[in-house]
Amino acid sequence: MSIPPGLPAAVTLVEVGARDGLQNEAAVLPTATKVELIRRMVAAGVGRIETASFVHPKLIPQMADAEAVMGELGASPDGVSAIGLVLNRRGLDRALATAVDEVNFVVGATDGFTAANQGSSVEAAMTEIEAMVPEAAAAGRSSTVTISVAFGCPYEGEVAVGAVTSLARRAAEAGADEVALGDTIGVAVPSQVVEVFGMVAAVTGDANLRAHFHDTRNTAVANVYAALTCGVTTIDASVGGAGGCPFAPEATGNVATEDVLYALHRMGVATGIDLDATIATGRWLGAQLSKDLPAALGHSGPFPS
C-alpha cells in the first residue's frame, strides 16, 4: 500500500515492555524471563529497547534486578541500543555502571505527579536533569528527557501546554538528544497531540522527538498516527500492551507494539520489526504473567492471516 500523505517512510519503534510494561504488573518476573523477553524482541527486529529502570526497589519491586538484567545482557549487539530509565542522580550512577547505551531521564509536567512519581518538585527534578544530561554525554551515553503527564495529570487535571514546552526547551538546551512526551494516563486525543507536538517542535531545535502513549481510553493508535503527521518518527510501545504507571491512578497499559506495527505496516510505513514474532512474544508474555494481555493483534491475529 502507498504511504498516506504526510507520514514518514519509516518509523523507529522503542520497545518499552521490559520496563514500563512490567513495572505495573502484580507479578515480579525472574531475571531470566525478563532477559528472554528482551532477547525475543531484539530477535524480532527491535533496535531500541528499554531494558531496566534504575529506581529504588522499594518503590518499584519489579525493577529491583536492573543491574542483574544488564549483567545478563552484556554489551548490546550491533544495531541495538539498551535504554535505562533514571529519576535522580543515584539512578544515573547505577545506570552508568552498567552497559546501557542510553539514559532516559523523566520529569513530570506537574508538581502533583512529580511528587508522587519521584518525590520532588518539577523545578527540582528538571534542574537535576539539566546537570545530569551532560554527565551522561561525558560517559558516552545518549539521553532522552521524557516529560510525563504531558497531556493530562491524574492529580491536577488539564496540563498547560506552556508548562510542557518550557520543560522541552530546557531539555534541549541542556543537550538532550531526544525529547519524549508521555501520555501517562491515556487522556490525549489526536488534535491535542498535533497541538502540543507542534509547539514543542518549535523550541527543541535538532533534538529528536518521541511519543509515548497509553491506551487507557482507546485513543493510543489514533494518537500515534497524529504524532506521525507532526514529523515524529520515534514511537514507544509495549509488547502485548502490558504496563502502566504505579503512581498514576487508573493508568492502564501502553499502546501495544503489535497493534502499532499492524497499523504502520498496513499503511506501508517500515519499522524493520517482524509482526508475527511480536504477536507470538506478546502471547508468551501473557502466559508468563498469567493474564490475558490487551493487545488486539494478540487476539485477532494479523490480516491477511
N, C-alpha and C positions, 0 to 999 in steps of 0.2 A: 504494500500500500504506500501511496505517496504521503510524505510528512505534511501535516496541516501547516498553512502559512503561519509564520511567527514562532514555530517551535524549532529547537536545535536539532541537528542531525544525530547527536549523541549526548547521553547523559551519564554522569558518574553517580553511581548509587553507593552510599555509605551504609553498610550493614551494621545495625546497632543492636541486633538481637542478643548478642552475648553480654551486653552491658545494660542498656536501657530495657531490653526485652526481659531480662531475668531479674532485674533489681526489685521489681514489684510483685514477683511471683512468691507464693507461700512456700513452695518447695525450694530448698537450697541444694542445688545440684553439685555432685562431686566435681573436683577439679578436672578429672579425666573426661567427664561428659562435656564440660564447657570447652575444653580443648578440642574435642571431637566436633562439636558444633562449629567452632571457628574453622577448623580444617575442612569440614564439609562445604562451608560457604566459600572458602578460598578455592576449593576444587571446582565449585560451580562457576567460578569466574569473577568473584568479588575482589576488587583491588584495594579498597579502603574498608577497614573493619574496626569497630570499637571492640577492644578485647578485654578491657578492665576499667574499673573505677577506683581511684586511689582515695577513698574516703574512709572515715572511721568505721571499723567493723561493727561497733555497737549501733551505729545509725543505720547501716545497710549490711546486715549479716551475709546477704547473698554475694557481696563483693569482697568478703574478708580474705579471700585467697588470691588477690590480684597479683602479688609477686609470684605465687606458685604457678598461676596460669601463664604468666610471661616467661617464667623459667622453663616450663614445658615447651612452649612455642619456640623459644630462642629467637635468633635473628630472623627477620622477615625474608621470605624468598623474593627473588626479583619480581618487580611489578606489584608487590603487595605492601601496604602500609598499615601498621598496627597503631591504633589510637587509644590513648589513656585519658580518662576524664579526671580533672583536677578541680577542687574547690578552694584550695588555700595553699600556702607555702609548704606546709608539711606534706600535702599531697604531691606537690611538684617535686620535692626532694625524693619522695618514694618513686615517682614515675621516672625521673631521670636516672635512677639507679637500676632501671630495667632496660629492656630492648625496645621499648615503644618508640615508634618513628615520629609520632605526632602527639601533641598535647592539646586537649580540648578544655579550655577554661570556661567556667559557667558563672553568669551573673543574672539575677532576676531583674525584670523591668520594674518591679515594685518592691518596696521595703517589706511589705507583708509576706510575700513569697520568699524573698531573700533571707529574712529572719527564720522562717520555717525550714528552708532548704539547707542553709549553711550558717545559721546563727550570726548573721551580720546585716548591716545596712547596705543598700545599693552603693552608696558612695564609698564606704569602706571596702567593699568587695571589689569595686571597679578600680579603686586606687591600688589595691594589691595586685590586681591583674595587670595594670599598666607597668608595674615593676617586674612582674614575673615573665611577661612576654619576651622582653629582651634576654632574660636569663635562659629561657628555653631555646631561643635562637643561638645564643652563645654555646649551648650544649649540642647544637646541630639538629635540633628538633623544630619542625614547623609547628605553627599554632593556629588554633581556631578559638574565637571567642563566641560562645553561644549565649544569646540573650533569651532566657526563659520567659514564659508567660508574656511573650511579645504581642499577643493578640487578645489577651484576656486573662485575668487573675482570679483564682478561687477565693482570695481574701479581700481584694479591693475592687473587683469588678472590671469595668472598662479600663483599658490602658491607653494613656495619651500617646499618640504617635511621636510627639516631640521627645518623650522620655526614651523611646526606643532609638530614635535617630541620634540622640545625644550620646547614648552608650555605644552605638555603632561607630560614630565618628571617633570617639575616644579610643575604641579598639583598633581602628585602622591607623590612627595617629601613633599608637603605641607600637605598631609594627606587626600586628596580627596578619597572618597570611590569608585568613578567611574569617568572615563574619556569618554566623548562622542565626536565624530567627526561629525560635521554638514556640509552637502552638501546644503548650504543655498540657492543657486540659481540653483540647479539641473543640474550641469555640469559633475558630476562624471560618470565614466564608470567602469565596473567590474574589469578590470585589474588594474586600479588606486586604487580602493578600496582595493584590495588584497595587493598592494604595500604599501600603507600608513598605513593600519591597522597592517600589518606585522612589520613595523618599529616602530610604536607606542607601540605595544605589547612588544617589546624588551626593552622599557625604563620605563614601568609603573608598573612593579612588580606585586603585588597582586591586584591592582586596577581593578575593573570590567570595561570592555569595552562596549560601547553602540554606536549605529549608528543612525543617523538622516538624512534621505534622502528626498529631494523634487523631484517631478515628472515633472519638467519643460520641460525636453527633453525626457520624456517617458523611462527613464532608471532606475527608482527607484526600481521596484520589482527585476530586474536583479541585482542591487547593493545590495539589501537585501540578495539575495542568495550568492553573492560573499562574503559579510561580514560573513555570517554563516560558510563558508568554512574556514575562518580565525580563528574560535573559538569564534567569537562574538555571544552572546546569548541574548542580550538585544537590542530591536529594537523600535524606535519611529514610531508612525503612527497616523494619524488623521482621525477620522470617517468622511466618505463622501469625503475625500480628500480635505477638506477645508484648507485654510490657505495661508501662505506666509509671507514675511518679509517686513514691511513698509519702511525699509531703504536699501533694496536690489532691485534695479530696475529690473523689469521683472521676479521677483521670484514668481512663482505660487505655487499651493497647495502642502502640504506634501503628501507623499505616503499614499494612502487610507488604513485605517485599514481593511476594508472589503477585499480589493484586496490582502493584505499581508496574512490575515487569510486564504483565499481561497488557495493560493499557498502553504502555510505551511501545512494546513490540508490535502490537496490532496497528499502531499509528506509524510504524516504520522508523521509530527512534531507536538507535542502537544503544545497548548497555554492555555487551560482552558477557552477559550472565545467562546461564542456562536455566530456563524456566522450569523444565521438568525436574531437574536436580533440586531446584529450590523448593518446589512443591513437596518433593519426597523428604527433604530435610525438615520442612515445616511439620509434616505429619510425624516424622521421627521425634521432633522436639516435643510435640504434644504428648506423645507416649512417655517421654522422659518425665514430663511434668504431671502426668496422669490427668490430663484435661483436654478438652476439645478446644483448640485454638481458633480464633475468629476469622482467619484468612479465608476469603470467599473461594479462592482458587484451590484451597485445600479440600473444600467440599465438592465443588463443581468440576474441577479439573480444567484444563485449557480447551480452547476451541481454535481450529479443528482438533478433535481429540486424537 
